[in-house]
Amino acid sequence: MKLLMKRAFTVVLAAVLLFGCGEDNNKTGGNELTPQENKAKLEQCAMEVLGKINPQDHKTLVETIDAFAYKADYGLFEDEIGPTPGEGIEPNPMGMMSVIRKAVTTYNPVVLSVLATEVDYIAIPTGIYTFDEVAREWVETPSAEVLEFVFEVEGVESSISIRKSGKETQIQTDENTIVFVPEHVTMTVNKGADKLAELSVNNTTLDINSLKFDSEIALKTNADYTWAVHVDISPSEAVASASMEIASANIVSVVAGLQLDASKVNPQMTEDDLIASILSATTTSVVNSQLMVAGTAPKIQEMIYALNNINASTDKEYAIAEAAVYNQYMDVNMQYTGDGVPFASVEAQPYLEYEYSYGDTHYEYYEVEPVIVFASDNSRYSFEEYFNEADFGNVLQSVMTLCDQFVSFVKYCK
């Protein structure tokens, strides 16, 4: 458990530091800074980003979702309900299975035939479900326009509404499941007259036969926080991007892309076929327009072939060879965007995961881990060594304080 917590700390800290840096008046190039000087700069950057997140901006939204989750336990998403959440006693006509069966009838009137062939039709149903605060149960009102859940939060009528529009595309995810994907979906969370958040999904292109997919997802809160994801897939390329903004200022943006061999891409392809079709990969992350982490792997198939053909007689030899393959075929670097020159690169190295003795035999098990190599002196640090609690305690404390503040808004679902 101690090792797990230590690694969890390293991951969180590295994510905040490597993807969180703001404007800097110090014009010293990152490649000229020592590892310790970069630590100071990265800590300053992380604290700057964390300071832009105000939990109070999301207090009402968290409280509203928390209240809905608690009241939903009164049978909304269960096949059985009881007088208190979690006590299943009798069939629940408002249960999720009933809702799915209603959706089935929308697309196939012969419900018994559908169920008999064990084909699940999954779609967004419609109906208005209002929570009776006295009877502690959900009451349904038919609707052909919206799926809506109405409930009270601190005596104020609140709601979560889901609306779909445009054409719906059938996608058979397996031999027994067909999903109906709407062209547009909008979900809103409201308390009284205030719209607390809006989630929108726009599937502008969804063609399974030609393997083209273009979808955008955006979440915006009334505190002017925006998260966006865009996925664009074709037989020759797959590109995904994500971003977070606060008051229209970009906090983080990430773009990842795969170049594909279109001749190997087809609707019936397996997971192994998909892997075999990947030619190259790239990724770029930029935060606060200042710190950039970029990675490329231009010859994916050669790398996979090399990994599959490692010839080693011991675990240590295998880890050494595996790290060498990654270092040969992948290039990852970090730079402050004003410099245009990497101050560090990320490489792979083998390390001893654990060892033990049994009788007269000693066993050693090795794995591969990322290491940071600094341009100023070629010094190498594992992530665990570099992003340690002693040097970055202030950042860790700030992250924990933010988490504690969000948790304090949760009344029911702790």
BELQUI-V313577 format. One record per residue. RES is the residue in one letter. PHI is phi in degrees with one decimal (999 if undefined). Layout:
res=RES phi=PHI
res=RES phi=PHI
//
This chain:
res=M phi=999
res=K phi=-61.1
res=L phi=-65.1
res=L phi=-63.1
res=M phi=-64.6
res=K phi=-63.4
res=R phi=-71.4
res=A phi=-61.3
res=F phi=-60.3
res=T phi=-62.0
res=V phi=-64.1
res=V phi=-62.0
res=L phi=-64.5
res=A phi=-62.7
res=A phi=-63.3
res=V phi=-66.7
res=L phi=-76.5
res=L phi=-74.4
res=F phi=-120.6
res=G phi=-154.8
res=C phi=-146.6
res=G phi=-105.6
res=E phi=-61.7
res=D phi=-134.7
res=N phi=-83.5
res=N phi=-78.6
res=K phi=-90.3
res=T phi=-62.6
res=G phi=-62.7
res=G phi=-61.5
res=N phi=-72.9
res=E phi=-94.4
res=L phi=-82.8
res=T phi=-73.5
res=P phi=-54.7
res=Q phi=-68.4
res=E phi=-67.0
res=N phi=-66.9
res=K phi=-58.7
res=A phi=-62.4
res=K phi=-68.9
res=L phi=-66.3
res=E phi=-64.1
res=Q phi=-60.5
res=C phi=-62.3
res=A phi=-63.0
res=M phi=-64.0
res=E phi=-64.7
res=V phi=-68.1
res=L phi=-60.6
res=G phi=-67.5
res=K phi=-83.7
res=I phi=-95.6
res=N phi=-111.7
res=P phi=-57.0
res=Q phi=-61.4
res=D phi=-62.5
res=H phi=-111.9
res=K phi=-57.2
res=T phi=-65.6
res=L phi=-62.9
res=V phi=-62.9
res=E phi=-62.6
res=T phi=-68.7
res=I phi=-65.0
res=D phi=-62.0
res=A phi=-64.5
res=F phi=-64.4
res=A phi=-59.5
res=Y phi=-66.0
res=K phi=-73.9
res=A phi=-63.5
res=D phi=-66.8
res=Y phi=-82.1
res=G phi=88.5
res=L phi=-65.8
res=F phi=-114.2
res=E phi=-121.9
res=D phi=-82.4
res=E phi=-130.7
res=I phi=-132.7
res=G phi=-137.8
res=P phi=-68.5
res=T phi=-132.2
res=P phi=-55.9
res=G phi=88.6
res=E phi=-98.7
res=G phi=-76.9
res=I phi=-124.9
res=E phi=-135.6
res=P phi=-55.3
res=N phi=-111.8
res=P phi=-64.4
res=M phi=-97.5
res=G phi=-65.7
res=M phi=-61.9
res=M phi=-63.2
res=S phi=-65.6
res=V phi=-64.2
res=I phi=-65.2
res=R phi=-64.8
res=K phi=-63.5
res=A phi=-64.9
res=V phi=-61.2
res=T phi=-64.2
res=T phi=-66.1
res=Y phi=-107.6
res=N phi=-150.0
res=P phi=-65.7
res=V phi=-90.0
res=V phi=-62.0
res=L phi=-62.3
res=S phi=-66.6
res=V phi=-63.3
res=L phi=-67.3
res=A phi=-66.7
res=T phi=-86.2
res=E phi=58.3
res=V phi=-105.0
res=D phi=-92.9
res=Y phi=-99.6
res=I phi=-114.1
res=A phi=-151.9
res=I phi=-77.5
res=P phi=-80.6
res=T phi=-128.3
res=G phi=142.8
res=I phi=-109.7
res=Y phi=-114.8
res=T phi=-111.2
res=F phi=-84.9
res=D phi=-81.6
res=E phi=-67.6
res=V phi=-84.0
res=A phi=-77.6
res=R phi=55.7
res=E phi=-148.5
res=W phi=-95.2
res=V phi=-114.8
res=E phi=-94.9
res=T phi=-123.5
res=P phi=-59.4
res=S phi=-153.4
res=A phi=-99.6
res=E phi=-109.3
res=V phi=-148.5
res=L phi=-104.7
res=E phi=-136.8
res=F phi=-118.2
res=V phi=-113.5
res=F phi=-157.6
res=E phi=-103.0
res=V phi=-128.1
res=E phi=54.0
res=G phi=79.6
res=V phi=-106.9
res=E phi=-64.7
res=S phi=-129.5
res=S phi=-157.6
res=I phi=-124.5
res=S phi=-120.2
res=I phi=-127.1
res=R phi=-123.8
res=K phi=-120.6
res=S phi=-154.2
res=G phi=78.4
res=K phi=-75.7
res=E phi=-115.8
res=T phi=-106.8
res=Q phi=-83.6
res=I phi=-126.0
res=Q phi=-90.5
res=T phi=-76.6
res=D phi=-155.7
res=E phi=-67.0
res=N phi=-115.9
res=T phi=-135.6
res=I phi=-123.5
res=V phi=-110.4
res=F phi=-98.0
res=V phi=-102.6
res=P phi=-71.1
res=E phi=-69.7
res=H phi=-135.3
res=V phi=-136.8
res=T phi=-129.7
res=M phi=-120.1
res=T phi=-124.0
res=V phi=-115.9
res=N phi=-126.8
res=K phi=-130.1
res=G phi=61.6
res=A phi=-88.9
res=D phi=-93.9
res=K phi=-87.4
res=L phi=-83.1
res=A phi=-160.0
res=E phi=-137.8
res=L phi=-111.8
res=S phi=-123.1
res=V phi=-125.5
res=N phi=-125.1
res=N phi=-95.8
res=T phi=-70.1
res=T phi=-136.7
res=L phi=-150.0
res=D phi=-124.9
res=I phi=-66.7
res=N phi=-64.1
res=S phi=-95.4
res=L phi=56.2
res=K phi=-121.6
res=F phi=-144.8
res=D phi=-138.3
res=S phi=-138.6
res=E phi=-125.3
res=I phi=-125.9
res=A phi=-136.9
res=L phi=-123.1
res=K phi=-130.1
res=T phi=-102.4
res=N phi=-70.7
res=A phi=-89.2
res=D phi=68.3
res=Y phi=-100.5
res=T phi=-133.0
res=W phi=-116.9
res=A phi=-138.5
res=V phi=-134.2
res=H phi=-131.5
res=V phi=-122.3
res=D phi=-130.9
res=I phi=-123.6
res=S phi=-138.9
res=P phi=-60.1
res=S phi=-108.2
res=E phi=-159.3
res=A phi=-132.9
res=V phi=-128.6
res=A phi=-128.4
res=S phi=-134.1
res=A phi=-144.9
res=S phi=-151.7
res=M phi=-132.7
res=E phi=-130.1
res=I phi=-125.0
res=A phi=52.8
res=S phi=68.6
res=A phi=-95.4
res=N phi=-71.3
res=I phi=-96.8
res=V phi=-150.6
res=S phi=-139.3
res=V phi=-131.8
res=V phi=-129.5
res=A phi=-130.8
res=G phi=-140.3
res=L phi=-125.9
res=Q phi=-93.6
res=L phi=-115.9
res=D phi=-86.5
res=A phi=-58.8
res=S phi=-68.8
res=K phi=-104.8
res=V phi=-97.5
res=N phi=-154.6
res=P phi=-61.4
res=Q phi=-96.3
res=M phi=-66.6
res=T phi=-89.8
res=E phi=-62.4
res=D phi=-64.5
res=D phi=-62.7
res=L phi=-62.5
res=I phi=-60.8
res=A phi=-69.2
res=S phi=-90.4
res=I phi=-78.3
res=L phi=-95.1
res=S phi=-153.4
res=A phi=-142.3
res=T phi=-139.7
res=T phi=-151.2
res=T phi=-141.0
res=S phi=-124.6
res=V phi=-130.4
res=V phi=-125.1
res=N phi=52.7
res=S phi=57.3
res=Q phi=-129.0
res=L phi=-102.7
res=M phi=-126.6
res=V phi=-119.9
res=A phi=-127.3
res=G phi=-140.3
res=T phi=-137.8
res=A phi=-139.2
res=P phi=-76.7
res=K phi=-134.3
res=I phi=-61.9
res=Q phi=-65.9
res=E phi=-64.8
res=M phi=-65.1
res=I phi=-61.9
res=Y phi=-61.3
res=A phi=-64.5
res=L phi=-65.5
res=N phi=-74.8
res=N phi=-120.4
res=I phi=-70.2
res=N phi=-112.9
res=A phi=-141.3
res=S phi=-96.8
res=T phi=-130.9
res=D phi=-62.1
res=K phi=-65.2
res=E phi=-61.4
res=Y phi=-63.6
res=A phi=-63.1
res=I phi=-62.6
res=A phi=-68.5
res=E phi=-62.5
res=A phi=-60.8
res=A phi=-63.2
res=V phi=-64.7
res=Y phi=-59.5
res=N phi=-67.9
res=Q phi=-74.9
res=Y phi=-107.1
res=M phi=-125.9
res=D phi=-133.1
res=V phi=-127.9
res=N phi=-140.8
res=M phi=-125.2
res=Q phi=-153.1
res=Y phi=-85.2
res=T phi=-59.7
res=G phi=-70.4
res=D phi=-84.9
res=G phi=77.8
res=V phi=-125.3
res=P phi=-61.9
res=F phi=-95.7
res=A phi=-161.2
res=S phi=-121.3
res=V phi=-114.0
res=E phi=-122.7
res=A phi=-112.5
res=Q phi=-145.6
res=P phi=-78.2
res=Y phi=-149.0
res=L phi=-79.3
res=E phi=-73.3
res=Y phi=-164.0
res=E phi=-147.5
res=Y phi=-161.0
res=S phi=-117.9
res=Y phi=-133.3
res=G phi=67.0
res=D phi=-92.8
res=T phi=-106.2
res=H phi=-108.7
res=Y phi=-113.7
res=E phi=-130.4
res=Y phi=-122.6
res=Y phi=-113.1
res=E phi=-132.0
res=V phi=-115.0
res=E phi=-132.2
res=P phi=-78.6
res=V phi=-132.1
res=I phi=-96.7
res=V phi=-114.3
res=F phi=-86.8
res=A phi=-70.0
res=S phi=-67.7
res=D phi=-142.7
res=N phi=61.0
res=S phi=-72.3
res=R phi=-121.8
res=Y phi=-137.9
res=S phi=-70.7
res=F phi=-58.4
res=E phi=-66.0
res=E phi=-70.8
res=Y phi=-77.5
res=F phi=-91.0
res=N phi=-98.9
res=E phi=-66.5
res=A phi=-65.7
res=D phi=-84.9
res=F phi=-121.1
res=G phi=-60.6
res=N phi=-64.5
res=V phi=-66.4
res=L phi=-59.8
res=Q phi=-63.0
res=S phi=-66.4
res=V phi=-63.3
res=M phi=-65.1
res=T phi=-64.1
res=L phi=-59.6
res=C phi=-61.8
res=D phi=-62.8
res=Q phi=-66.5
res=F phi=-64.7
res=V phi=-63.4
res=S phi=-63.6
res=F phi=-79.0
res=V phi=-87.6
res=K phi=-98.5
res=Y phi=-104.4
res=C phi=-95.9
res=K phi=-86.2
//
